[in-house]
């Protein structure tokens, strides 16, 4: 089961807000895709939250774009920043990336973001959102959301 960002925001507005803040704190994040041989590839990437969607824009024929065209599964980790402070915690999103080729949608995205032309544009279908953070300097807290399920929270000392 998958969901778009809007569905996630409606289901879990607090966690979605924290996730958007974490991604908004820095420009570049880490995207994991799968190579032809199935091994992982990590790449830097900018992301955008627009019109209820989490968008991934990429240069034409970049390796990460070619990976997603071949196998749409991805994992995306928010940039943790410098030092030990990860305000809001670590946030990761997993799912499928669906290429958008509709010129009207790409033009609307381009008006907001102004990407270099040409570019690949992917809309995300989420399978999981995970936030990990430290609470009261003694608990490691992991929140896991999957489409159609409430957030599951695990605490460890």
C-alpha positions as CSV (number, residue, x, y, z in Angstrom):
1,X,0.0,0.0,0.0
2,X,1.3,3.5,-0.8
3,X,0.2,7.1,-0.1
4,X,1.1,10.5,-1.3
5,X,2.4,13.2,1.0
6,X,-1.0,14.8,1.4
7,X,-2.5,11.5,2.6
8,X,0.4,11.2,5.2
9,X,-0.2,14.9,6.3
10,X,-3.9,14.2,6.8
11,X,-3.3,11.0,8.7
12,X,-0.4,12.3,10.9
13,X,-0.1,16.1,10.8
14,X,2.3,16.4,13.7
15,X,4.8,13.9,12.3
16,X,4.4,15.3,8.8
17,X,5.2,18.8,10.1
18,X,8.4,17.6,11.8
19,X,9.4,15.8,8.7
20,X,8.9,18.8,6.5
21,X,10.9,21.0,9.0
22,X,13.8,18.5,9.0
23,X,13.9,18.5,5.2
24,X,13.5,22.2,5.1
25,X,16.4,22.8,7.4
26,X,19.0,22.0,4.7
27,X,19.0,22.1,0.9
28,X,20.7,18.7,0.1
29,X,19.6,15.3,1.4
30,X,20.6,11.7,0.7
31,X,18.7,9.5,-1.8
32,X,19.2,5.8,-2.0
33,X,18.3,4.0,-5.3
34,X,19.0,0.6,-6.7
35,X,21.6,0.0,-9.4
36,X,21.1,-2.5,-12.3
37,X,22.8,-5.2,-10.3
38,X,20.6,-4.5,-7.2
39,X,23.3,-2.9,-5.1
40,X,22.5,0.4,-3.5
41,X,23.5,3.8,-4.8
42,X,23.4,7.0,-2.7
43,X,23.2,10.5,-4.2
44,X,22.7,14.0,-3.0
45,X,19.3,15.5,-3.9
46,X,17.0,18.5,-3.3
47,X,13.4,17.8,-2.5
48,X,10.2,19.9,-2.6
49,X,6.9,19.7,-0.9
50,X,4.3,21.3,-3.2
51,X,0.6,20.8,-3.7
52,X,0.3,17.9,-1.3
53,X,3.2,16.0,-2.9
54,X,6.8,15.2,-2.1
55,X,8.7,15.8,-5.4
56,X,12.2,14.7,-6.5
57,X,13.7,16.6,-9.4
58,X,16.8,15.4,-11.2
59,X,19.1,16.3,-14.1
60,X,18.4,14.5,-17.3
61,X,19.8,11.0,-17.5
62,X,21.5,11.2,-14.1
63,X,22.3,7.8,-12.7
64,X,19.8,8.2,-9.9
65,X,17.1,9.1,-12.4
66,X,18.0,6.1,-14.5
67,X,17.9,3.9,-11.4
68,X,14.4,5.1,-10.6
69,X,13.2,4.6,-14.1
70,X,14.3,1.0,-14.0
71,X,13.3,0.3,-10.4
72,X,11.2,3.0,-8.6
73,X,12.0,2.0,-5.0
74,X,13.8,4.6,-3.0
75,X,14.8,5.7,0.5
76,X,15.4,9.4,1.3
77,X,17.1,10.6,4.4
78,X,17.0,14.2,5.6
79,X,20.4,15.9,6.0
80,X,21.3,15.5,9.7
81,X,23.4,18.7,9.7
82,X,26.6,19.4,11.4
83,X,27.6,18.2,14.9
84,X,25.5,16.3,17.3
85,X,22.3,18.4,17.2
86,X,19.7,16.9,14.9
87,X,16.8,19.3,15.8
88,X,13.7,17.3,15.2
89,X,15.5,14.0,14.9
90,X,16.5,11.9,12.0
91,X,13.8,11.5,9.3
92,X,13.7,8.9,6.6
93,X,11.1,8.4,3.8
94,X,10.7,5.2,1.7
95,X,8.5,4.5,-1.2
96,X,8.2,4.5,-5.0
97,X,9.1,7.3,-7.3
98,X,6.7,7.8,-10.3
99,X,8.1,9.8,-13.2
100,X,5.9,12.7,-14.2
101,X,6.0,13.6,-17.9
102,X,2.9,15.7,-18.2
103,X,4.1,19.0,-19.5
104,X,1.4,21.0,-17.6
105,X,2.5,19.5,-14.3
106,X,6.2,19.9,-15.0
107,X,5.6,23.5,-16.1
108,X,3.7,24.2,-12.8
109,X,6.5,22.6,-10.8
110,X,9.0,24.7,-12.8
111,X,7.2,27.9,-11.9
112,X,7.7,27.2,-8.2
113,X,11.2,25.7,-8.3
114,X,12.9,27.0,-11.5
115,X,14.9,23.8,-12.3
116,X,17.4,23.7,-15.1
117,X,15.8,22.4,-18.3
118,X,15.4,19.6,-19.2
119,X,14.8,17.6,-16.0
120,X,13.3,14.5,-14.7
121,X,10.5,15.0,-12.2
122,X,9.2,12.2,-9.9
123,X,6.2,12.2,-7.6
124,X,6.6,10.0,-4.5
125,X,4.3,7.2,-3.3
126,X,5.2,6.6,0.3
127,X,5.5,3.2,1.9
128,X,7.0,4.4,5.2
129,X,8.1,7.5,7.1
130,X,10.4,7.0,10.1
131,X,11.6,9.6,12.7
132,X,14.2,8.7,15.3
133,X,15.1,11.1,18.1
134,X,16.4,11.3,21.7
135,X,13.9,12.2,24.4
136,X,14.9,13.5,27.8
137,X,18.5,12.6,27.1
138,X,17.8,9.0,28.0
139,X,15.3,7.5,25.5
140,X,15.8,6.7,21.9
141,X,12.4,7.1,20.3
142,X,11.5,5.6,16.9
143,X,8.2,6.6,15.2
144,X,7.1,4.6,12.2
145,X,4.2,5.4,9.9
146,X,2.9,3.2,7.1
147,X,-0.1,3.9,4.9
148,X,-3.3,2.8,6.5
149,X,-1.8,2.4,9.9
150,X,-1.4,4.7,12.9
151,X,2.1,5.8,14.0
152,X,3.9,3.1,15.9
153,X,6.2,4.5,18.6
154,X,9.1,2.5,20.1
155,X,11.1,3.7,23.1
156,X,14.5,2.3,24.1
157,X,16.8,3.3,27.0
